[in-house]
Amino acid sequence: MTKSELIETISRKANLTKKKAEELVNTIFDGFFMSMVKGDRIEIRGFGSWFVKSYKSYVGRNPKTGADVFVPEKKLPFFKVGKELKKRIDS
């Protein structure tokens, strides 16, 4: 499902205009984004959770040249599926 399909579905089911449904979706996504930037965990029971993993910097190796390459520290978002969602997909 794409963002535009989500907006369309919310618009129909909640009897909202597309503009209002888009504002709703953007507000939710902005909230998720800001929480993850702060390092908070987002959890929706039965669906799953999003969290940010931090990786320390290290010295890697360029496989083509063999030269050492410095890789700076970074943070990446991850999603862990909830039990109920797993169960629904499996059945």
HTML snippet that shows the backbone in 3Dmol.js (N, CA, C, O; Angstrom):
<script src="https://3Dmol.org/build/3Dmol-min.js"></script>
<div id="view" style="width:600px;height:400px;position:relative"></div>
<script>
const pdb = `
ATOM      1  N   MET A   1       0.851  -1.172   0.000  1.00  0.00           N
ATOM      2  CA  MET A   1       0.000   0.000   0.000  1.00  0.00           C
ATOM      3  C   MET A   1       0.900   1.240   0.000  1.00  0.00           C
ATOM      4  O   MET A   1       1.868   1.324   0.757  1.00  0.00           O
ATOM      5  N   THR A   2       0.570   2.165  -0.837  1.00  0.00           N
ATOM      6  CA  THR A   2       1.319   3.420  -0.904  1.00  0.00           C
ATOM      7  C   THR A   2       0.655   4.464  -0.008  1.00  0.00           C
ATOM      8  O   THR A   2      -0.457   4.267   0.480  1.00  0.00           O
ATOM      9  N   LYS A   3       1.350   5.561   0.194  1.00  0.00           N
ATOM     10  CA  LYS A   3       0.805   6.634   1.024  1.00  0.00           C
ATOM     11  C   LYS A   3      -0.500   7.171   0.423  1.00  0.00           C
ATOM     12  O   LYS A   3      -1.457   7.429   1.153  1.00  0.00           O
ATOM     13  N   SER A   4      -0.542   7.339  -0.900  1.00  0.00           N
ATOM     14  CA  SER A   4      -1.761   7.852  -1.540  1.00  0.00           C
ATOM     15  C   SER A   4      -2.921   6.854  -1.405  1.00  0.00           C
ATOM     16  O   SER A   4      -4.072   7.267  -1.260  1.00  0.00           O
ATOM     17  N   GLU A   5      -2.633   5.559  -1.450  1.00  0.00           N
ATOM     18  CA  GLU A   5      -3.685   4.554  -1.248  1.00  0.00           C
ATOM     19  C   GLU A   5      -4.191   4.600   0.198  1.00  0.00           C
ATOM     20  O   GLU A   5      -5.388   4.444   0.442  1.00  0.00           O
ATOM     21  N   LEU A   6      -3.290   4.813   1.148  1.00  0.00           N
ATOM     22  CA  LEU A   6      -3.678   4.939   2.550  1.00  0.00           C
ATOM     23  C   LEU A   6      -4.589   6.148   2.744  1.00  0.00           C
ATOM     24  O   LEU A   6      -5.603   6.062   3.436  1.00  0.00           O
ATOM     25  N   ILE A   7      -4.228   7.259   2.141  1.00  0.00           N
ATOM     26  CA  ILE A   7      -5.042   8.474   2.231  1.00  0.00           C
ATOM     27  C   ILE A   7      -6.423   8.234   1.630  1.00  0.00           C
ATOM     28  O   ILE A   7      -7.429   8.647   2.208  1.00  0.00           O
ATOM     29  N   GLU A   8      -6.480   7.583   0.497  1.00  0.00           N
ATOM     30  CA  GLU A   8      -7.751   7.274  -0.165  1.00  0.00           C
ATOM     31  C   GLU A   8      -8.631   6.381   0.718  1.00  0.00           C
ATOM     32  O   GLU A   8      -9.831   6.621   0.847  1.00  0.00           O
ATOM     33  N   THR A   9      -8.034   5.361   1.319  1.00  0.00           N
ATOM     34  CA  THR A   9      -8.778   4.438   2.183  1.00  0.00           C
ATOM     35  C   THR A   9      -9.323   5.149   3.412  1.00  0.00           C
ATOM     36  O   THR A   9     -10.485   4.966   3.772  1.00  0.00           O
ATOM     37  N   ILE A  10      -8.490   5.956   4.057  1.00  0.00           N
ATOM     38  CA  ILE A  10      -8.938   6.705   5.239  1.00  0.00           C
ATOM     39  C   ILE A  10     -10.043   7.686   4.855  1.00  0.00           C
ATOM     40  O   ILE A  10     -11.009   7.860   5.597  1.00  0.00           O
ATOM     41  N   SER A  11      -9.900   8.318   3.708  1.00  0.00           N
ATOM     42  CA  SER A  11     -10.896   9.262   3.226  1.00  0.00           C
ATOM     43  C   SER A  11     -12.258   8.596   3.081  1.00  0.00           C
ATOM     44  O   SER A  11     -13.277   9.149   3.494  1.00  0.00           O
ATOM     45  N   ARG A  12     -12.265   7.399   2.487  1.00  0.00           N
ATOM     46  CA  ARG A  12     -13.527   6.676   2.278  1.00  0.00           C
ATOM     47  C   ARG A  12     -14.111   6.155   3.585  1.00  0.00           C
ATOM     48  O   ARG A  12     -15.294   6.356   3.861  1.00  0.00           O
ATOM     49  N   LYS A  13     -13.283   5.481   4.399  1.00  0.00           N
ATOM     50  CA  LYS A  13     -13.800   4.834   5.605  1.00  0.00           C
ATOM     51  C   LYS A  13     -14.203   5.820   6.696  1.00  0.00           C
ATOM     52  O   LYS A  13     -15.147   5.560   7.442  1.00  0.00           O
ATOM     53  N   ALA A  14     -13.502   6.945   6.799  1.00  0.00           N
ATOM     54  CA  ALA A  14     -13.814   7.921   7.851  1.00  0.00           C
ATOM     55  C   ALA A  14     -14.691   9.046   7.330  1.00  0.00           C
ATOM     56  O   ALA A  14     -15.010   9.981   8.065  1.00  0.00           O
ATOM     57  N   ASN A  15     -15.083   8.960   6.063  1.00  0.00           N
ATOM     58  CA  ASN A  15     -15.929   9.976   5.442  1.00  0.00           C
ATOM     59  C   ASN A  15     -15.308  11.370   5.577  1.00  0.00           C
ATOM     60  O   ASN A  15     -15.963  12.324   5.995  1.00  0.00           O
ATOM     61  N   LEU A  16     -14.017  11.457   5.207  1.00  0.00           N
ATOM     62  CA  LEU A  16     -13.275  12.713   5.235  1.00  0.00           C
ATOM     63  C   LEU A  16     -12.925  13.131   3.812  1.00  0.00           C
ATOM     64  O   LEU A  16     -12.909  12.311   2.894  1.00  0.00           O
ATOM     65  N   THR A  17     -12.646  14.410   3.646  1.00  0.00           N
ATOM     66  CA  THR A  17     -12.145  14.850   2.349  1.00  0.00           C
ATOM     67  C   THR A  17     -10.713  14.327   2.210  1.00  0.00           C
ATOM     68  O   THR A  17     -10.055  14.017   3.203  1.00  0.00           O
ATOM     69  N   LYS A  18     -10.249  14.236   0.980  1.00  0.00           N
ATOM     70  CA  LYS A  18      -8.877  13.765   0.761  1.00  0.00           C
ATOM     71  C   LYS A  18      -7.871  14.685   1.436  1.00  0.00           C
ATOM     72  O   LYS A  18      -6.849  14.229   1.948  1.00  0.00           O
ATOM     73  N   LYS A  19      -8.160  15.972   1.435  1.00  0.00           N
ATOM     74  CA  LYS A  19      -7.265  16.957   2.060  1.00  0.00           C
ATOM     75  C   LYS A  19      -7.142  16.680   3.558  1.00  0.00           C
ATOM     76  O   LYS A  19      -6.035  16.674   4.096  1.00  0.00           O
ATOM     77  N   LYS A  20      -8.275  16.450   4.238  1.00  0.00           N
ATOM     78  CA  LYS A  20      -8.262  16.163   5.678  1.00  0.00           C
ATOM     79  C   LYS A  20      -7.577  14.825   5.964  1.00  0.00           C
ATOM     80  O   LYS A  20      -6.821  14.707   6.929  1.00  0.00           O
ATOM     81  N   ALA A  21      -7.841  13.820   5.129  1.00  0.00           N
ATOM     82  CA  ALA A  21      -7.207  12.514   5.309  1.00  0.00           C
ATOM     83  C   ALA A  21      -5.694  12.622   5.122  1.00  0.00           C
ATOM     84  O   ALA A  21      -4.930  11.977   5.840  1.00  0.00           O
ATOM     85  N   GLU A  22      -5.262  13.438   4.158  1.00  0.00           N
ATOM     86  CA  GLU A  22      -3.832  13.634   3.929  1.00  0.00           C
ATOM     87  C   GLU A  22      -3.184  14.338   5.125  1.00  0.00           C
ATOM     88  O   GLU A  22      -2.076  13.983   5.527  1.00  0.00           O
ATOM     89  N   GLU A  23      -3.867  15.326   5.690  1.00  0.00           N
ATOM     90  CA  GLU A  23      -3.361  16.016   6.881  1.00  0.00           C
ATOM     91  C   GLU A  23      -3.220  15.044   8.046  1.00  0.00           C
ATOM     92  O   GLU A  23      -2.244  15.101   8.794  1.00  0.00           O
ATOM     93  N   LEU A  24      -4.189  14.159   8.196  1.00  0.00           N
ATOM     94  CA  LEU A  24      -4.169  13.158   9.263  1.00  0.00           C
ATOM     95  C   LEU A  24      -2.970  12.224   9.094  1.00  0.00           C
ATOM     96  O   LEU A  24      -2.220  11.998  10.044  1.00  0.00           O
ATOM     97  N   VAL A  25      -2.792  11.688   7.905  1.00  0.00           N
ATOM     98  CA  VAL A  25      -1.677  10.770   7.640  1.00  0.00           C
ATOM     99  C   VAL A  25      -0.335  11.478   7.847  1.00  0.00           C
ATOM    100  O   VAL A  25       0.572  10.920   8.464  1.00  0.00           O
ATOM    101  N   ASN A  26      -0.211  12.700   7.335  1.00  0.00           N
ATOM    102  CA  ASN A  26       1.038  13.448   7.504  1.00  0.00           C
ATOM    103  C   ASN A  26       1.327  13.750   8.968  1.00  0.00           C
ATOM    104  O   ASN A  26       2.484  13.717   9.389  1.00  0.00           O
ATOM    105  N   THR A  27       0.296  14.043   9.746  1.00  0.00           N
ATOM    106  CA  THR A  27       0.469  14.309  11.173  1.00  0.00           C
ATOM    107  C   THR A  27       0.987  13.066  11.897  1.00  0.00           C
ATOM    108  O   THR A  27       1.881  13.153  12.739  1.00  0.00           O
ATOM    109  N   ILE A  28       0.421  11.924  11.563  1.00  0.00           N
ATOM    110  CA  ILE A  28       0.862  10.671  12.181  1.00  0.00           C
ATOM    111  C   ILE A  28       2.307  10.371  11.792  1.00  0.00           C
ATOM    112  O   ILE A  28       3.124  10.047  12.653  1.00  0.00           O
ATOM    113  N   PHE A  29       2.624  10.475  10.516  1.00  0.00           N
ATOM    114  CA  PHE A  29       3.991  10.201  10.062  1.00  0.00           C
ATOM    115  C   PHE A  29       4.990  11.182  10.664  1.00  0.00           C
ATOM    116  O   PHE A  29       6.099  10.791  11.027  1.00  0.00           O
ATOM    117  N   ASP A  30       4.603  12.462  10.772  1.00  0.00           N
ATOM    118  CA  ASP A  30       5.485  13.454  11.391  1.00  0.00           C
ATOM    119  C   ASP A  30       5.747  13.108  12.858  1.00  0.00           C
ATOM    120  O   ASP A  30       6.864  13.263  13.350  1.00  0.00           O
ATOM    121  N   GLY A  31       4.720  12.644  13.542  1.00  0.00           N
ATOM    122  CA  GLY A  31       4.879  12.222  14.940  1.00  0.00           C
ATOM    123  C   GLY A  31       5.837  11.053  15.062  1.00  0.00           C
ATOM    124  O   GLY A  31       6.696  11.034  15.943  1.00  0.00           O
ATOM    125  N   PHE A  32       5.685  10.065  14.163  1.00  0.00           N
ATOM    126  CA  PHE A  32       6.606   8.922  14.145  1.00  0.00           C
ATOM    127  C   PHE A  32       8.029   9.406  13.900  1.00  0.00           C
ATOM    128  O   PHE A  32       8.959   9.015  14.606  1.00  0.00           O
ATOM    129  N   PHE A  33       8.188  10.253  12.903  1.00  0.00           N
ATOM    130  CA  PHE A  33       9.500  10.755  12.519  1.00  0.00           C
ATOM    131  C   PHE A  33      10.169  11.485  13.681  1.00  0.00           C
ATOM    132  O   PHE A  33      11.329  11.222  13.995  1.00  0.00           O
ATOM    133  N   MET A  34       9.444  12.397  14.316  1.00  0.00           N
ATOM    134  CA  MET A  34      10.013  13.180  15.417  1.00  0.00           C
ATOM    135  C   MET A  34      10.371  12.290  16.607  1.00  0.00           C
ATOM    136  O   MET A  34      11.395  12.510  17.255  1.00  0.00           O
ATOM    137  N   SER A  35       9.549  11.302  16.896  1.00  0.00           N
ATOM    138  CA  SER A  35       9.850  10.376  17.996  1.00  0.00           C
ATOM    139  C   SER A  35      11.124   9.597  17.723  1.00  0.00           C
ATOM    140  O   SER A  35      11.946   9.411  18.621  1.00  0.00           O
ATOM    141  N   MET A  36      11.290   9.144  16.502  1.00  0.00           N
ATOM    142  CA  MET A  36      12.483   8.361  16.167  1.00  0.00           C
ATOM    143  C   MET A  36      13.728   9.232  16.140  1.00  0.00           C
ATOM    144  O   MET A  36      14.810   8.772  16.504  1.00  0.00           O
ATOM    145  N   VAL A  37      13.594  10.478  15.715  1.00  0.00           N
ATOM    146  CA  VAL A  37      14.737  11.397  15.736  1.00  0.00           C
ATOM    147  C   VAL A  37      15.211  11.601  17.173  1.00  0.00           C
ATOM    148  O   VAL A  37      16.412  11.696  17.426  1.00  0.00           O
ATOM    149  N   LYS A  38      14.261  11.668  18.118  1.00  0.00           N
ATOM    150  CA  LYS A  38      14.616  11.831  19.531  1.00  0.00           C
ATOM    151  C   LYS A  38      15.165  10.538  20.133  1.00  0.00           C
ATOM    152  O   LYS A  38      15.711  10.546  21.236  1.00  0.00           O
ATOM    153  N   GLY A  39      15.019   9.423  19.404  1.00  0.00           N
ATOM    154  CA  GLY A  39      15.508   8.140  19.910  1.00  0.00           C
ATOM    155  C   GLY A  39      14.449   7.336  20.636  1.00  0.00           C
ATOM    156  O   GLY A  39      14.752   6.300  21.227  1.00  0.00           O
ATOM    157  N   ASP A  40      13.199   7.805  20.600  1.00  0.00           N
ATOM    158  CA  ASP A  40      12.105   7.084  21.267  1.00  0.00           C
ATOM    159  C   ASP A  40      11.690   5.867  20.448  1.00  0.00           C
ATOM    160  O   ASP A  40      11.908   5.805  19.238  1.00  0.00           O
ATOM    161  N   ARG A  41      11.096   4.916  21.128  1.00  0.00           N
ATOM    162  CA  ARG A  41      10.568   3.708  20.496  1.00  0.00           C
ATOM    163  C   ARG A  41       9.078   3.938  20.239  1.00  0.00           C
ATOM    164  O   ARG A  41       8.389   4.540  21.062  1.00  0.00           O
ATOM    165  N   ILE A  42       8.587   3.460  19.104  1.00  0.00           N
ATOM    166  CA  ILE A  42       7.168   3.574  18.762  1.00  0.00           C
ATOM    167  C   ILE A  42       6.598   2.168  18.765  1.00  0.00           C
ATOM    168  O   ILE A  42       7.132   1.276  18.105  1.00  0.00           O
ATOM    169  N   GLU A  43       5.510   1.966  19.509  1.00  0.00           N
ATOM    170  CA  GLU A  43       4.927   0.635  19.589  1.00  0.00           C
ATOM    171  C   GLU A  43       3.429   0.711  19.364  1.00  0.00           C
ATOM    172  O   GLU A  43       2.729   1.481  20.022  1.00  0.00           O
ATOM    173  N   ILE A  44       2.942  -0.092  18.430  1.00  0.00           N
ATOM    174  CA  ILE A  44       1.505  -0.237  18.190  1.00  0.00           C
ATOM    175  C   ILE A  44       1.174  -1.692  18.490  1.00  0.00           C
ATOM    176  O   ILE A  44       1.526  -2.588  17.722  1.00  0.00           O
ATOM    177  N   ARG A  45       0.502  -1.921  19.600  1.00  0.00           N
ATOM    178  CA  ARG A  45       0.217  -3.285  20.059  1.00  0.00           C
ATOM    179  C   ARG A  45      -0.469  -4.095  18.965  1.00  0.00           C
ATOM    180  O   ARG A  45      -1.414  -3.627  18.330  1.00  0.00           O
ATOM    181  N   GLY A  46       0.016  -5.307  18.756  1.00  0.00           N
ATOM    182  CA  GLY A  46      -0.556  -6.198  17.765  1.00  0.00           C
ATOM    183  C   GLY A  46      -0.042  -5.967  16.361  1.00  0.00           C
ATOM    184  O   GLY A  46      -0.205  -6.830  15.498  1.00  0.00           O
ATOM    185  N   PHE A  47       0.572  -4.828  16.109  1.00  0.00           N
ATOM    186  CA  PHE A  47       1.079  -4.521  14.771  1.00  0.00           C
ATOM    187  C   PHE A  47       2.599  -4.631  14.727  1.00  0.00           C
ATOM    188  O   PHE A  47       3.151  -5.394  13.934  1.00  0.00           O
ATOM    189  N   GLY A  48       3.272  -3.863  15.584  1.00  0.00           N
ATOM    190  CA  GLY A  48       4.719  -3.922  15.616  1.00  0.00           C
ATOM    191  C   GLY A  48       5.311  -2.698  16.280  1.00  0.00           C
ATOM    192  O   GLY A  48       4.595  -1.852  16.815  1.00  0.00           O
ATOM    193  N   SER A  49       6.638  -2.616  16.237  1.00  0.00           N
ATOM    194  CA  SER A  49       7.313  -1.480  16.851  1.00  0.00           C
ATOM    195  C   SER A  49       8.474  -1.018  15.980  1.00  0.00           C
ATOM    196  O   SER A  49       9.105  -1.807  15.277  1.00  0.00           O
ATOM    197  N   TRP A  50       8.733   0.273  16.047  1.00  0.00           N
ATOM    198  CA  TRP A  50       9.850   0.888  15.338  1.00  0.00           C
ATOM    199  C   TRP A  50      10.836   1.367  16.393  1.00  0.00           C
ATOM    200  O   TRP A  50      10.438   1.858  17.449  1.00  0.00           O
ATOM    201  N   PHE A  51      12.115   1.224  16.104  1.00  0.00           N
ATOM    202  CA  PHE A  51      13.139   1.717  17.008  1.00  0.00           C
ATOM    203  C   PHE A  51      14.384   2.056  16.203  1.00  0.00           C
ATOM    204  O   PHE A  51      14.522   1.659  15.046  1.00  0.00           O
ATOM    205  N   VAL A  52      15.281   2.792  16.831  1.00  0.00           N
ATOM    206  CA  VAL A  52      16.499   3.236  16.159  1.00  0.00           C
ATOM    207  C   VAL A  52      17.689   2.504  16.763  1.00  0.00           C
ATOM    208  O   VAL A  52      17.858   2.479  17.982  1.00  0.00           O
ATOM    209  N   LYS A  53      18.512   1.909  15.905  1.00  0.00           N
ATOM    210  CA  LYS A  53      19.740   1.252  16.337  1.00  0.00           C
ATOM    211  C   LYS A  53      20.910   2.176  16.017  1.00  0.00           C
ATOM    212  O   LYS A  53      20.968   2.776  14.944  1.00  0.00           O
ATOM    213  N   SER A  54      21.833   2.281  16.960  1.00  0.00           N
ATOM    214  CA  SER A  54      23.027   3.091  16.747  1.00  0.00           C
ATOM    215  C   SER A  54      24.219   2.185  16.463  1.00  0.00           C
ATOM    216  O   SER A  54      24.386   1.149  17.106  1.00  0.00           O
ATOM    217  N   TYR A  55      25.028   2.569  15.521  1.00  0.00           N
ATOM    218  CA  TYR A  55      26.229   1.824  15.163  1.00  0.00           C
ATOM    219  C   TYR A  55      27.447   2.715  15.375  1.00  0.00           C
ATOM    220  O   TYR A  55      27.451   3.876  14.967  1.00  0.00           O
ATOM    221  N   LYS A  56      28.470   2.176  16.008  1.00  0.00           N
ATOM    222  CA  LYS A  56      29.700   2.932  16.241  1.00  0.00           C
ATOM    223  C   LYS A  56      30.486   3.051  14.943  1.00  0.00           C
ATOM    224  O   LYS A  56      30.290   2.280  14.004  1.00  0.00           O
ATOM    225  N   SER A  57      31.366   4.020  14.913  1.00  0.00           N
ATOM    226  CA  SER A  57      32.230   4.174  13.738  1.00  0.00           C
ATOM    227  C   SER A  57      33.269   3.048  13.731  1.00  0.00           C
ATOM    228  O   SER A  57      33.595   2.485  14.776  1.00  0.00           O
ATOM    229  N   TYR A  58      33.773   2.735  12.558  1.00  0.00           N
ATOM    230  CA  TYR A  58      34.797   1.698  12.438  1.00  0.00           C
ATOM    231  C   TYR A  58      35.600   1.925  11.167  1.00  0.00           C
ATOM    232  O   TYR A  58      35.237   2.739  10.318  1.00  0.00           O
ATOM    233  N   VAL A  59      36.684   1.199  11.057  1.00  0.00           N
ATOM    234  CA  VAL A  59      37.502   1.263   9.848  1.00  0.00           C
ATOM    235  C   VAL A  59      37.176   0.026   9.026  1.00  0.00           C
ATOM    236  O   VAL A  59      37.424  -1.103   9.450  1.00  0.00           O
ATOM    237  N   GLY A  60      36.616   0.255   7.846  1.00  0.00           N
ATOM    238  CA  GLY A  60      36.264  -0.835   6.943  1.00  0.00           C
ATOM    239  C   GLY A  60      37.304  -0.968   5.854  1.00  0.00           C
ATOM    240  O   GLY A  60      38.354  -0.326   5.889  1.00  0.00           O
ATOM    241  N   ARG A  61      36.994  -1.811   4.890  1.00  0.00           N
ATOM    242  CA  ARG A  61      37.925  -2.033   3.793  1.00  0.00           C
ATOM    243  C   ARG A  61      37.176  -1.957   2.487  1.00  0.00           C
ATOM    244  O   ARG A  61      36.119  -2.567   2.330  1.00  0.00           O
ATOM    245  N   ASN A  62      37.730  -1.198   1.538  1.00  0.00           N
ATOM    246  CA  ASN A  62      37.158  -1.126   0.204  1.00  0.00           C
ATOM    247  C   ASN A  62      37.475  -2.443  -0.494  1.00  0.00           C
ATOM    248  O   ASN A  62      38.650  -2.750  -0.692  1.00  0.00           O
ATOM    249  N   PRO A  63      36.471  -3.234  -0.877  1.00  0.00           N
ATOM    250  CA  PRO A  63      36.742  -4.545  -1.472  1.00  0.00           C
ATOM    251  C   PRO A  63      37.433  -4.468  -2.836  1.00  0.00           C
ATOM    252  O   PRO A  63      38.121  -5.405  -3.242  1.00  0.00           O
ATOM    253  N   LYS A  64      37.250  -3.361  -3.532  1.00  0.00           N
ATOM    254  CA  LYS A  64      37.855  -3.224  -4.866  1.00  0.00           C
ATOM    255  C   LYS A  64      39.345  -2.910  -4.786  1.00  0.00           C
ATOM    256  O   LYS A  64      40.155  -3.493  -5.507  1.00  0.00           O
ATOM    257  N   THR A  65      39.698  -1.969  -3.889  1.00  0.00           N
ATOM    258  CA  THR A  65      41.098  -1.524  -3.818  1.00  0.00           C
ATOM    259  C   THR A  65      41.848  -2.103  -2.633  1.00  0.00           C
ATOM    260  O   THR A  65      43.078  -2.140  -2.637  1.00  0.00           O
ATOM    261  N   GLY A  66      41.120  -2.559  -1.613  1.00  0.00           N
ATOM    262  CA  GLY A  66      41.759  -3.072  -0.410  1.00  0.00           C
ATOM    263  C   GLY A  66      42.153  -1.969   0.558  1.00  0.00           C
ATOM    264  O   GLY A  66      42.701  -2.254   1.623  1.00  0.00           O
ATOM    265  N   ALA A  67      41.884  -0.712   0.208  1.00  0.00           N
ATOM    266  CA  ALA A  67      42.251   0.418   1.064  1.00  0.00           C
ATOM    267  C   ALA A  67      41.318   0.506   2.267  1.00  0.00           C
ATOM    268  O   ALA A  67      40.139   0.160   2.191  1.00  0.00           O
ATOM    269  N   ASP A  68      41.884   0.983   3.390  1.00  0.00           N
ATOM    270  CA  ASP A  68      41.077   1.204   4.582  1.00  0.00           C
ATOM    271  C   ASP A  68      40.166   2.409   4.360  1.00  0.00           C
ATOM    272  O   ASP A  68      40.568   3.408   3.763  1.00  0.00           O
ATOM    273  N   VAL A  69      38.930   2.294   4.852  1.00  0.00           N
ATOM    274  CA  VAL A  69      37.944   3.361   4.714  1.00  0.00           C
ATOM    275  C   VAL A  69      37.311   3.601   6.076  1.00  0.00           C
ATOM    276  O   VAL A  69      36.859   2.662   6.731  1.00  0.00           O
ATOM    277  N   PHE A  70      37.278   4.860   6.503  1.00  0.00           N
ATOM    278  CA  PHE A  70      36.625   5.199   7.763  1.00  0.00           C
ATOM    279  C   PHE A  70      35.121   5.273   7.536  1.00  0.00           C
ATOM    280  O   PHE A  70      34.650   5.982   6.647  1.00  0.00           O
ATOM    281  N   VAL A  71      34.372   4.530   8.356  1.00  0.00           N
ATOM    282  CA  VAL A  71      32.907   4.561   8.292  1.00  0.00           C
ATOM    283  C   VAL A  71      32.419   5.271   9.551  1.00  0.00           C
ATOM    284  O   VAL A  71      32.637   4.779  10.658  1.00  0.00           O
ATOM    285  N   PRO A  72      31.755   6.431   9.396  1.00  0.00           N
ATOM    286  CA  PRO A  72      31.310   7.188  10.577  1.00  0.00           C
ATOM    287  C   PRO A  72      30.167   6.475  11.298  1.00  0.00           C
ATOM    288  O   PRO A  72      29.506   5.604  10.732  1.00  0.00           O
ATOM    289  N   GLU A  73      29.944   6.863  12.565  1.00  0.00           N
ATOM    290  CA  GLU A  73      28.828   6.274  13.301  1.00  0.00           C
ATOM    291  C   GLU A  73      27.520   6.675  12.638  1.00  0.00           C
ATOM    292  O   GLU A  73      27.422   7.720  11.993  1.00  0.00           O
ATOM    293  N   LYS A  74      26.517   5.820  12.811  1.00  0.00           N
ATOM    294  CA  LYS A  74      25.235   6.092  12.164  1.00  0.00           C
ATOM    295  C   LYS A  74      24.103   5.495  12.981  1.00  0.00           C
ATOM    296  O   LYS A  74      24.317   4.659  13.858  1.00  0.00           O
ATOM    297  N   LYS A  75      22.900   5.940  12.673  1.00  0.00           N
ATOM    298  CA  LYS A  75      21.682   5.428  13.294  1.00  0.00           C
ATOM    299  C   LYS A  75      20.749   4.986  12.182  1.00  0.00           C
ATOM    300  O   LYS A  75      20.596   5.678  11.176  1.00  0.00           O
ATOM    301  N   LEU A  76      20.124   3.827  12.368  1.00  0.00           N
ATOM    302  CA  LEU A  76      19.200   3.306  11.365  1.00  0.00           C
ATOM    303  C   LEU A  76      17.885   2.882  12.017  1.00  0.00           C
ATOM    304  O   LEU A  76      17.894   2.314  13.109  1.00  0.00           O
ATOM    305  N   PRO A  77      16.755   3.151  11.360  1.00  0.00           N
ATOM    306  CA  PRO A  77      15.463   2.721  11.894  1.00  0.00           C
ATOM    307  C   PRO A  77      15.213   1.240  11.583  1.00  0.00           C
ATOM    308  O   PRO A  77      15.596   0.737  10.526  1.00  0.00           O
ATOM    309  N   PHE A  78      14.566   0.562  12.524  1.00  0.00           N
ATOM    310  CA  PHE A  78      14.196  -0.837  12.339  1.00  0.00           C
ATOM    311  C   PHE A  78      12.745  -1.035  12.726  1.00  0.00           C
ATOM    312  O   PHE A  78      12.197  -0.286  13.535  1.00  0.00           O
ATOM    313  N   PHE A  79      12.124  -2.059  12.136  1.00  0.00           N
ATOM    314  CA  PHE A  79      10.737  -2.409  12.446  1.00  0.00           C
ATOM    315  C   PHE A  79      10.699  -3.857  12.887  1.00  0.00           C
ATOM    316  O   PHE A  79      11.266  -4.730  12.229  1.00  0.00           O
ATOM    317  N   LYS A  80      10.027  -4.113  14.007  1.00  0.00           N
ATOM    318  CA  LYS A  80       9.852  -5.480  14.492  1.00  0.00           C
ATOM    319  C   LYS A  80       8.361  -5.793  14.463  1.00  0.00           C
ATOM    320  O   LYS A  80       7.557  -5.061  15.041  1.00  0.00           O
ATOM    321  N   VAL A  81       8.001  -6.859  13.802  1.00  0.00           N
ATOM    322  CA  VAL A  81       6.601  -7.246  13.620  1.00  0.00           C
ATOM    323  C   VAL A  81       6.016  -7.752  14.939  1.00  0.00           C
ATOM    324  O   VAL A  81       6.685  -8.472  15.681  1.00  0.00           O
ATOM    325  N   GLY A  82       4.770  -7.377  15.229  1.00  0.00           N
ATOM    326  CA  GLY A  82       4.068  -7.841  16.422  1.00  0.00           C
ATOM    327  C   GLY A  82       3.506  -9.239  16.240  1.00  0.00           C
ATOM    328  O   GLY A  82       3.347  -9.709  15.113  1.00  0.00           O
ATOM    329  N   LYS A  83       3.205  -9.907  17.352  1.00  0.00           N
ATOM    330  CA  LYS A  83       2.709 -11.292  17.322  1.00  0.00           C
ATOM    331  C   LYS A  83       1.407 -11.422  16.547  1.00  0.00           C
ATOM    332  O   LYS A  83       1.243 -12.345  15.749  1.00  0.00           O
ATOM    333  N   GLU A  84       0.473 -10.490  16.783  1.00  0.00           N
ATOM    334  CA  GLU A  84      -0.839 -10.580  16.131  1.00  0.00           C
ATOM    335  C   GLU A  84      -0.714 -10.435  14.617  1.00  0.00           C
ATOM    336  O   GLU A  84      -1.386 -11.146  13.871  1.00  0.00           O
ATOM    337  N   LEU A  85       0.129  -9.532  14.164  1.00  0.00           N
ATOM    338  CA  LEU A  85       0.338  -9.352  12.726  1.00  0.00           C
ATOM    339  C   LEU A  85       0.962 -10.599  12.112  1.00  0.00           C
ATOM    340  O   LEU A  85       0.550 -11.041  11.040  1.00  0.00           O
ATOM    341  N   LYS A  86       1.953 -11.164  12.789  1.00  0.00           N
ATOM    342  CA  LYS A  86       2.567 -12.417  12.315  1.00  0.00           C
ATOM    343  C   LYS A  86       1.524 -13.512  12.166  1.00  0.00           C
ATOM    344  O   LYS A  86       1.476 -14.221  11.161  1.00  0.00           O
ATOM    345  N   LYS A  87       0.678 -13.632  13.207  1.00  0.00           N
ATOM    346  CA  LYS A  87      -0.356 -14.675  13.225  1.00  0.00           C
ATOM    347  C   LYS A  87      -1.340 -14.471  12.068  1.00  0.00           C
ATOM    348  O   LYS A  87      -1.703 -15.435  11.395  1.00  0.00           O
ATOM    349  N   ARG A  88      -1.769 -13.242  11.832  1.00  0.00           N
ATOM    350  CA  ARG A  88      -2.731 -12.957  10.756  1.00  0.00           C
ATOM    351  C   ARG A  88      -2.139 -13.253   9.381  1.00  0.00           C
ATOM    352  O   ARG A  88      -2.836 -13.756   8.499  1.00  0.00           O
ATOM    353  N   ILE A  89      -0.872 -12.946   9.199  1.00  0.00           N
ATOM    354  CA  ILE A  89      -0.232 -13.183   7.907  1.00  0.00           C
ATOM    355  C   ILE A  89      -0.021 -14.673   7.670  1.00  0.00           C
ATOM    356  O   ILE A  89      -0.169 -15.152   6.546  1.00  0.00           O
ATOM    357  N   ASP A  90       0.326 -15.413   8.733  1.00  0.00           N
ATOM    358  CA  ASP A  90       0.572 -16.856   8.604  1.00  0.00           C
ATOM    359  C   ASP A  90      -0.683 -17.657   8.304  1.00  0.00           C
ATOM    360  O   ASP A  90      -0.613 -18.707   7.666  1.00  0.00           O
ATOM    361  N   SER A  91      -1.851 -17.162   8.767  1.00  0.00           N
ATOM    362  CA  SER A  91      -3.064 -17.966   8.576  1.00  0.00           C
ATOM    363  C   SER A  91      -3.740 -17.705   7.254  1.00  0.00           C
ATOM    364  O   SER A  91      -4.770 -18.310   6.958  1.00  0.00           O
TER     365      SER A  91
END
`;
const viewer = $3Dmol.createViewer("view");
viewer.addModel(pdb, "pdb");
viewer.setStyle({}, {cartoon: {color: "spectrum"}});
viewer.zoomTo();
viewer.render();
</script>
